[in-house]
Amino acid sequence: METGSYLLTGVGSGAATFFSTAHGSGRTMSRAKAKKSFHGHELQQSLERRGIYVRTVSYAGLAEEAGAAYKDIDAVVEATERAGLSRRVVRLTPIGNVKG
């Protein structure tokens, strides 16, 4: 939602994992802790100042998804590549998010 994502492609050595790879970076913080650590309204304003439009039904729900509550996506993708699970195609930069 906040830091971006990657489009990955499978590699020939991926048979051991059924040609599957990570679908996200993984959390470093529980949703409950994220809600206590971040204020959804402030997060929305911060994102919009950076050109990322956000539409949410709940500021608490938005706080749960704060970028700091997740592992570094670049490090996760690097590890995925080094493990021979996938290969980077392109890095995507967020321009908008809808949180329901």
Summary of the structure (lengths in Angstrom):
residues: 100
radius of gyration: 15.3
end to end distance: 12.8
largest distance: 44.6
contacts: 265
relative contact order: 0.32
helix: 42%
strand: 23%
